[in-house]
Amino acid sequence: MRLLWIATKAPVPPIDGGRLVAWTTLRALVEAGVEITLVAPVPPGEDAAAIEGELAAVCHPRLVRAAPRGPASALLRSALGSRPYAVARHTIPAVAREVERLVASERFDAVHVEQVHAFAQAEPALRAGLPVILRAQNVESDLWSAAARLHHLLPPGAGPWLAREARRLARYEGRAVRRAAATIALSERDAERLRELAGPLTRTRANVVTIPPPFPSELPPADRELPGDPPLVLLGSGGWLPNRDGTRWFLEEVWPEVHARLPGALLHLYAAEGERPKRLPEGVEPHPPPADSRDAFAPNAILVVPLRVASGIRMKILEAWARGVPVVATPEAAEGLAAADGAELLLAEDAGGFAAAVGRLGADQGLAAALRAGGRDLLRRRFDPARVAEELLRLYGGLTRPGGSRSPR
C-alpha cells in the first residue's frame, strides 16, 4: 500500500505528544509494509537536513521550507475567510502545492491527514478522488472551549475570543468529518464527540472509528536516578494553556501539601525557562526540556500528570509505562487510556489525593512494581504497534477502490 501523509509539522524529533503520536504510527505502518510519502513544513530555524535524514530511514520525506503564518497574518486570513484562526495559521500554500504535485504525478492508495489543522492542505487529494482519512489527535474545539474558561491565564478580552474560535473550530471539525472518507479518534469519548460535531443528520453515517496510538511496551529508563525521597517528575509545556493551567495548579496548590507530608520529596520540573514561574516553591528543581525524552524518566521517579482539561491520549503516560515509571494522574489526564485506578496508575483529583497517592508509592514498593507491570501489560494489550498498524491497514484497505486509487495525470 502507498500512503500520502500530510502533517502540520515534521514528526522528528518527537519532542511533544503530537509528534510522538505521528512518529510511532509512521514507524508501525512502515514495519507493516506500507510505503509512505510524508509532506510537512519545516520552519527556517529548524535543521531541515537533519530532519530529512532521520525521516528518510522510515519514509519518503517531502519537506517544505515554510513556517506557519504569523499571528497577525493568521488573524487577518481568518477574519476575511471561513477558516478558524488555528486552521488559517497552519494553512501553508507551499504545502498544498506540494500535495497537488504529488497527487498529480504519483499513485497513492489513500491520504492520511494528521490533525484537523492540516485538513485544508488535502484539498488537491479530495479533488482527485483519493480517500482522505483524518486522524484527530484530540477534539480541538473542545480544548479551545476549555481554554476560554482559564481566566487566570488569559489577558483581558481573550476569553470571549477563544470561545468564538472554539465555535468556529467546532463547525470546521464537523465539516471535515463529513468530508473525510473516515476519521480516526484516539479514544471512544473523542469519537462520539466528533460524531456529534458532524451533525444529527450525519452522525449515524459519519465514519468515525476509535484506534489508539501505537506504543512499544518496553523502553529503557534514564541512565541515572534523580534525587528525592521520592523524586517526582512534572513535564511542563507552557505553550499549551491546559498544560500551563495544570502546572500552575500543581505548583501552587498540590505541591505544598505533598511537600508538607513528604519533606524529603523533590519535584523535578522540566520546562523552558520562559515557561516556568520565576520563583519556584521550596523543593522544586528546574530542568530544561530534555533533549531526549528518556532523560526525564528516571527509574526511581514518579510521573505526575495534573491536567484538569484534556482530550485525546496522554503520550507521556504511555512513555512512563514503557520506561517503567509509575504514574499519578488526574482522571482527565487518564481519560481514554482504559486504565484503572490502582491497576495501571493512581488517580488523584485534588491536592490531598496527590499527596496520599505519592505517599503510598513512596512507602509501598510492591504497589509501584504492580503499577509498572500493569502499565506495560496494558501497552501490550491495547497499544501494541503491530496490532494498531493492522487496524489502520484494515481501515485504509476498506476505503481503497479495487486496484488502488490513481490521481489524474
N, C-alpha and C positions, 0 to 999 in steps of 0.2 A: 504494500500500500504506500502511496505517495501522499504526503500531507503538507499543506502550506500552513504555517503557524504565524499569526500576526500578533505582535506584542506591543505594549506601550513602553517597554524598556528591556534591555538585554538581561537575561536571567543570571548572568555571571558578572561579578562574583555574587553568590547568593547571600547578600548581607541583610536581607529583610525577608519577612514572611512571604510576600508576593513573589519575589524572585525564587525563593526556596521551593514554593509550590510548583512554579514553572520548571525549574531545573530538575527536580526529582521526577516530574512527569515526562519531560523530554527524554531523560535517560531510560526510564522504564519502557517507553514506547519504542525507542531505538533497540533496546535489548530484545523486544518482542518482534523485531524485524521491520519496523516502519522506517521509511526514508522521509526525512523531514527537512523542509526548507524554511528557515526562520527569517522573518523580516522584523526588524526592530530599530528604533532610533538610538543613536549614541551621542549624547551631548558633547560638544567640543572639548570640554575639560576632562573627559574620560579617555583612557588608553584604548582606543579602538583596536589597535593591532593585537594587544594582549587579549582583549575580549574575544576577538575573532579567532585567534589561535586556540583558545580554550574551547570555544563553541565548535570549531571545525573538527574536533575529535569526536563529536557526537552527531552533528547535523551539518547542513549546508547554510552557513550564515549569510544573510544579505543585509548588512548593517548600513544604515543611513545616517550620515553625519548631520544630525539635527537635534535641537533641543525642543522640549515642549514650549508652547507660546508663553511669553511673559504674562504676569497677572493682568497688566493694563490691556494688552492686546487681546487676551482671552476674554476679559470682561466686555470689551467692545464687540468682539465677534459674537459673543453670547447674546448681548443686548440687541444686536442687529439681526440675529438669526433665531433658529428654533432650538439650537443645541444648548444644554445647560453648561455652565461655566466649566465643570470638571471635564466634560467631553470636548468642549471647544479648546481647552488647554492642551489636550492630547491629540487633537486633530492636526496632523502634520502633512501638508500636501506632498512633500517628497516621499513619505512612506506610502501614501496612497498611489503615487505614480509608480513606485517600485512594485507594489502589488499588481497594478494594472499591467505592467510589463511582463511580470511573471505569468499571470493567468492567460496572457495572450501568446506566450511563447513556449510554455511548458505544460505538461499534463499533470494534473492533481486529482486525486480521488475525493478529497474533502478539504475544507478550510477550517482551521481551529482558531478562534479569536479568544485571546486571553484577556478577560475583563471587559466590561461594558465600555470603558473608555476607548478601547481600540475598535469598537464595532463600526464606527464611521469609516475606518480605513478598509473595511471589507466590501465597500460598495462595488468595486470592479468585479469581485468574485460573485456577488449577488447578481449583477447584470449578466455575467457569463453563465449563470445557471448552475454554479457549483453549490453543493450542500455546505452551508456555513453553520458551524457549531460554536455557540457562545459558551465559554466557561466563566461563570460568575463566582469569583473567589469569595464574595460576600454580597449582601444586598446593599448597594452603595447608597441608595436613597434613605434607607433606614439609619445608616451611620450618620448621614448629614442631618437628618431629623433629630437624632440623639445629640449630635454636636451642638445644634441650635439651643439645646437646653443647658449647656455647660456655661452658664452666665459668668461664673467666676474666672473663666479662662479667656473670655471674649472682650474685645474693645466695644465701646458703645455703638449700638446700631447693627452689630454683626449678627446677633441672634435672629432678628427678622429676615435678614438677607439669606442666612443659612437655611431658614425654614422655607423661604420661597424657592431656593435652589433645590432643596430636598423634594418639593412637589414637582419641579421640572424634571428632576432626575427620575422620579417615580414614573412619570409619563414616558420618558425616554426608555427606561428599562422595560416597561410594558410593551412598547413598540418593538424593541429589539427582540424580546422573547417571541412575539408574534411573527417576526420576520425570519428568525433563525430556524433552520431545519430542526435543531434541537438545542436545548440549553442544559448545561451541566451545573448543578449546585453541589456544594461540598457537604451540606447537611440537609436532612429532611425538613427542618424548620425553614431554611432558606428556600428550598424547593417549593414549599407551599406558599411562601410569601411571593415568590416570583410568579407562581400561577395566579395569585390574586392580582398582581400588577398587570398581568396580561389581559385582565378584564373578565367580567362574569360571563360574557358570551363565548369566550375563547378558552377559559381556564381549563375546561374539561378536555379540550383538544390540544392545548399547548403541550408540546413535547418537552417536558422538564423532568429530568432524571437526577437522582442523587448518586454521585460517585465520589467517594472520599479521595483525598490526595494520597498518592503512594509515598511510603516512607520505609526505609530499612529498619529492621527490628534491633539491630546492634550496630553501634558506632563507638569508637574509643572515646573515653572522657579526656579531660585535660591532663597534661603530664604532671601537674603539681596540685597539691591541695591548697585550699585557701585558709587563712587564719580565721578563728572564731569558734565559739563553742555554743551552738553550731554556727557555721557560716551560711548566710542567706544570699541568694543572687537575685537581683532585680534588673531586668533588661529594659532600659528606657528607650523611648523613641519620641522625642519632642515634636517631631513634625506631624504627628497624628494626634488630634485632640483627645480621643478616648484614652490613648496611652498616657498623654500628659495628665489627664484627669486621674487615672489610676495611680500613676507615680506620685502625684501631689498628695492624693488621699492617703496613700500608704506612708509617705514620709511624715505627714502632719498628724495623722490620727492613729494609724495602725502601729508604726514602728515604735513610738514612745511606750505603748503598752507592752509590745513584745520585749523591748529592751529592759523595761522595769521588771518583768517576770524572769527574763533570762539575761542577766547583766553581762555574761560572757559572750553573748551572741554579737556577731558583726554583720552588718548589711553591706554587701558589695554592689554598688550601683554602677552599671555600665551604661554610660550616656556621654554624648559630646559635651564639652564644657559649656557651650551656649544653650544646652537643652536641660541642664540641671540647675537647681537653686544655687545662688551664690553662697548661701550659708546653709550648711547641711547639719542635721541633728547629730548629737553625740552617738558614736558607734556606727556611723556610716562612712564607708571608704569609697571614694570615687575612682572610677576607672574609665579610660576612653573606650569607645566601642571596639570590640576585639577584631583584629584583622582576620582571624579565623574563629568562627563561632565556637569551635571546640574549646577554646581557651576559657570561656565563661562557665563551662560545665565541669567544675572540679568534682572529683569522685566523692569528696566528703561534704558537698554542699547540698542545700535545699533550694529549689527554684520557687519563688513566689510570683504569682501572676494575679495582680489585684485589679483587673479590668472590671469596670461597672457597666460598660457599654461595649458590646461585641457582636460580630456577625462572622459567618464563615467558620474556619477551623484555626486554632492557635497552633501554628507550626512550632513555636518554641516549646510547647508541651510535648509534642511528638519527639522533638530532638532530645529533650530531657529524658524521656523514657528510653530512647535508643542509646543514650550515653549513660544510663544507669543512675540518674539523679532524681530523687523523689520530689514530688510537686505538691504545693499547697496553692489552690486557686479559688477564685470566686465562682459561683455557679454560672455566671455569664461567660467567663473565660473558658469554662469546660463545656459549654453548650455545643452539641453536635458531635462530641467525641465518643458517645455511647460508653462513657466511663462512670463507674460507681464510686461514691464516697467510701473510702476505706478499702477499696479493692485495687484501684489503679492510681488514685491520688486522694488527697484530703481536701474537702470543700470548706470554705470559710466565708461568711457573709459580712463580718464586722471585725473590729479590732480584737475583741475578746476571742472570737473564733480563730483568727490567725495566730494569736498568741498561744492558745490552747493546742492548736494543730502543730505548731513549731515545737512546743514543749514536748508533745507526745513523740514526735520524730526524734528529737534530741535525746530523749530518755529511753526509747524503745528501738534498738537496732533491728529487732525482729520485724517490727512494723515497717521500718524503712526498707528492709530486704524484701518484704512481701509486696510493697508498692512497686519496687523496681521490677520484680518478677511479673507482677500483674500488668504493668505498663508495657513491658516487652511482649507479653502474651497477647495483649490487645493489638499491638502493632502487627504481629504475625497474623492474627485472625481477620483484622479489618482493613489494614493499610498496606498489606504485602504488595510490593511493586509489581510482581508478575501477575497477581490476581487483578489488581486495578487496571493494568495495561490490557488485560483480557476483556474487562468490562468496557473499556474505551473502544477497543477494536470491534467489539460486537455492535456498539452504538454507531461508530463510523461506517462499518460494513453494511448495516441495515439502511443507511441513508444513501449509499452509493448505488447508482444505476448499474445493471449488469454490464461488465466490461469496463467499468470505470467511467468517470466523467471527464470530458475533454473540453477545454475552453475553445472558443472560436479562434481561428488563426488568421 
